[in-house]
Amino acid sequence: MRGYPERGAGPYLPHRIPQSSTAANAGANLMQINLSAKHMTLTPAIEEYARKKVEKLPRYFDRIQAVEVVVSKEKSGYHVEIRTDVEHHDDFIATSLNEDLYACIDLTVDRSIRQLTDHKSRIRNHHNGHTERQP
């Protein structure tokens, strides 16, 4: 037969779906994470730590499209900026400055979490501008 493998050559599965679009991954949030550094090198340990912290952001708001983390070395310590791209809203920007890089990442992630939870509560408590009438 044309287009079919010979018998014994293995199963013919024309309906096979690529792994990235299976039903198990259909509900997963595909958030892009970009890490960069200024005036310093980004070690694998720092990159892994920042990525692990930033991957927790969709727990607080599920419409995150991309997150950009910029780590820079300054005279007074480290400066971390997290720019969160959210659907139907301007980017949220959280920054912090600290002598300890890991503490700086933690502070910035906490500020980003606060921004996302505040935005989520504003969306949920929005009543389309209707106010309750009192007689």
Beta strands, then each sheet from edge to edge (+ up, - down):
strand 1: 32-38
strand 2: 64-74
strand 3: 77-86
strand 4: 92-98
sheet 1: 1+ 2+ 3- 4+
end
